[in-house]
Amino acid sequence: MTATDPSQLEGGCDCGQVRFRLASRPLFVHCCHCRWCQRESGASFALNAMIEADRVVHLGIEPELVDTPSASGAGQVIARCPRCRIAVWSNYAGAGPLLRFVRVGTLDQPDALPPDIHIFTASKQPWVVLPPGTPAVEEYYDREQLWPADSLQRRLALLPAIEAWKASRRRPDPS
């Protein structure tokens, strides 16, 4: 990350109705080159800052949560401004509403969060040149090898809540 204080990073949609602040630096920043992200973003890759949901402070109206398909088949929820329809983050099935993948391009200072890793580079556009010094993998990676120690600790702290959320989704509705 650059010298910008990540706890001061704010962002939002185009019309300004949805606004948010990151209360800490993200766990990790992915630059995903999979075909699904290319199609969904309409660009050559998606740049997402992974952060705990309770560290995203709402400063404007609540985004609309839209269930959409995903490459895994488990689906994802995309948070969009109900007015201008800009996507500000996603929640994936692995952690549900507890972990957000904030669209770095929606930050007021997106250059403050360069990618920590390039993933799914096997399907990247051939004219995209990856920078030297940033890890790049053909598919996915082992977080234990690449995440900073404090991010791994934050993830460990979040795991019980993630497991409880997953368990709540497996239980049949008694009604």
C-alpha positions as CSV (number, residue, x, y, z in Angstrom):
1,M,0.0,0.0,0.0
2,T,1.0,3.6,-0.5
3,A,1.7,6.1,2.3
4,T,-2.0,7.2,2.3
5,D,-3.6,6.3,5.7
6,P,-6.0,3.4,4.8
7,S,-8.3,4.3,7.7
8,Q,-8.9,7.6,5.9
9,L,-10.0,6.0,2.6
10,E,-13.5,6.9,1.6
11,G,-15.5,6.0,-1.5
12,G,-18.9,5.7,-3.0
13,C,-21.0,5.6,-6.1
14,D,-21.2,8.0,-9.0
15,C,-24.2,10.0,-7.7
16,G,-22.8,10.2,-4.2
17,Q,-25.8,8.6,-2.4
18,V,-23.8,5.6,-1.3
19,R,-20.7,6.6,0.7
20,F,-18.4,4.6,2.9
21,R,-15.1,4.8,4.8
22,L,-12.7,1.9,5.4
23,A,-12.0,1.8,9.2
24,S,-8.7,0.0,8.7
25,R,-6.5,-1.2,5.9
26,P,-7.9,-4.2,3.9
27,L,-6.8,-7.7,4.6
28,F,-5.5,-8.1,1.1
29,V,-6.1,-6.6,-2.3
30,H,-6.8,-8.9,-5.3
31,C,-6.5,-8.0,-8.9
32,C,-8.6,-10.8,-10.5
33,H,-8.1,-11.6,-14.2
34,C,-10.7,-14.4,-14.5
35,R,-13.2,-14.2,-17.3
36,W,-16.1,-13.9,-14.9
37,C,-14.6,-10.7,-13.4
38,Q,-13.8,-9.4,-16.8
39,R,-17.4,-9.8,-17.9
40,E,-18.9,-8.5,-14.7
41,S,-16.7,-5.4,-14.6
42,G,-16.7,-4.8,-18.3
43,A,-12.9,-4.4,-18.0
44,S,-9.8,-6.5,-18.2
45,F,-9.8,-7.3,-14.5
46,A,-11.4,-6.5,-11.2
47,L,-9.5,-4.9,-8.3
48,N,-11.1,-5.7,-4.9
49,A,-10.0,-4.8,-1.4
50,M,-11.0,-7.6,1.0
51,I,-12.1,-6.2,4.4
52,E,-14.3,-7.2,7.3
53,A,-17.8,-5.9,6.8
54,D,-17.8,-4.2,10.2
55,R,-14.8,-2.1,9.1
56,V,-16.8,-0.5,6.3
57,V,-18.5,2.5,7.8
58,H,-21.6,3.7,6.0
59,L,-21.7,7.4,5.4
60,G,-24.6,7.6,3.0
61,I,-27.7,5.6,2.1
62,E,-27.6,1.8,2.3
63,P,-26.7,0.1,-1.0
64,E,-29.2,-2.3,-2.6
65,L,-28.1,-6.0,-2.3
66,V,-28.5,-7.9,-5.5
67,D,-28.1,-11.7,-5.7
68,T,-26.2,-12.7,-8.8
69,P,-24.6,-15.8,-10.1
70,S,-20.9,-16.5,-9.7
71,A,-18.3,-18.7,-11.4
72,S,-18.2,-21.0,-8.4
73,G,-22.0,-21.6,-8.7
74,A,-22.5,-20.5,-5.1
75,G,-23.6,-17.0,-6.1
76,Q,-22.6,-13.6,-4.8
77,V,-24.3,-10.5,-3.5
78,I,-23.4,-7.2,-5.1
79,A,-24.0,-4.0,-3.2
80,R,-25.2,-1.4,-5.7
81,C,-26.4,2.2,-5.4
82,P,-30.2,2.1,-5.8
83,R,-30.1,5.3,-7.8
84,C,-27.0,5.1,-10.2
85,R,-26.6,1.3,-9.9
86,I,-22.8,1.5,-9.4
87,A,-21.4,-1.7,-7.7
88,V,-19.4,-0.7,-4.6
89,W,-18.6,-4.2,-3.1
90,S,-19.5,-7.9,-3.3
91,N,-20.0,-10.6,-0.7
92,Y,-19.2,-14.1,-1.7
93,A,-20.6,-17.3,-0.4
94,G,-17.4,-18.3,1.5
95,A,-17.9,-15.6,4.2
96,G,-21.3,-14.1,3.2
97,P,-22.1,-10.7,4.7
98,L,-19.1,-10.7,7.0
99,L,-16.5,-10.0,4.4
100,R,-16.6,-7.4,1.7
101,F,-14.7,-7.2,-1.5
102,V,-14.7,-3.4,-2.0
103,R,-14.3,-2.2,-5.6
104,V,-11.1,-0.3,-5.3
105,G,-12.2,1.9,-8.2
106,T,-15.0,3.3,-6.1
107,L,-12.5,4.8,-3.6
108,D,-11.9,8.5,-3.8
109,Q,-8.1,7.6,-3.9
110,P,-8.0,4.3,-5.6
111,D,-4.3,4.6,-6.2
112,A,-3.8,4.1,-2.4
113,L,-4.6,0.4,-2.8
114,P,-2.5,-1.3,-5.5
115,P,-2.9,-5.0,-5.8
116,D,-1.1,-7.3,-3.4
117,I,-1.5,-10.2,-5.9
118,H,-2.7,-10.9,-9.4
119,I,-5.0,-13.9,-9.5
120,F,-6.4,-16.1,-12.3
121,T,-3.7,-14.8,-14.7
122,A,-4.1,-17.8,-16.9
123,S,-7.1,-16.0,-18.4
124,K,-5.8,-12.4,-18.3
125,Q,-5.9,-10.4,-21.5
126,P,-2.6,-11.0,-23.4
127,W,-1.9,-7.3,-23.7
128,V,-2.0,-6.7,-19.9
129,V,1.5,-6.5,-18.6
130,L,1.9,-7.5,-14.9
131,P,4.3,-5.4,-12.8
132,P,7.4,-7.1,-11.5
133,G,7.5,-7.5,-7.8
134,T,3.8,-8.2,-7.3
135,P,2.9,-11.9,-6.9
136,A,1.0,-13.4,-9.8
137,V,-0.6,-16.8,-9.9
138,E,-2.4,-18.7,-12.7
139,E,-5.4,-19.5,-10.5
140,Y,-5.7,-19.0,-6.8
141,Y,-3.1,-19.0,-4.0
142,D,-2.4,-20.2,-0.4
143,R,-3.1,-17.2,1.9
144,E,-0.9,-18.6,4.6
145,Q,2.1,-18.0,2.3
146,L,1.2,-14.5,1.1
147,W,-1.0,-12.6,3.6
148,P,0.7,-10.4,6.2
149,A,0.7,-11.9,9.7
150,D,-1.8,-9.3,11.0
151,S,-4.3,-10.1,8.2
152,L,-4.1,-13.8,9.0
153,Q,-4.8,-12.9,12.7
154,R,-7.8,-10.8,11.7
155,R,-9.1,-13.7,9.5
156,L,-8.7,-16.1,12.4
157,A,-10.7,-13.8,14.6
158,L,-13.5,-13.7,12.0
159,L,-13.7,-17.4,11.4
160,P,-16.0,-18.3,14.3
161,A,-18.6,-15.7,13.0
162,I,-18.2,-17.1,9.4
163,E,-18.8,-20.7,10.7
164,A,-21.8,-19.5,12.6
165,W,-23.2,-17.8,9.5
166,K,-22.6,-20.9,7.4
167,A,-24.3,-23.1,10.0
168,S,-27.3,-20.8,10.1
169,R,-27.8,-21.2,6.4
170,R,-27.7,-25.1,6.6
171,R,-30.5,-25.3,9.2
172,P,-33.9,-26.0,7.8
173,D,-36.6,-23.4,8.4
174,P,-38.9,-24.8,11.1
175,S,-42.0,-23.0,9.7
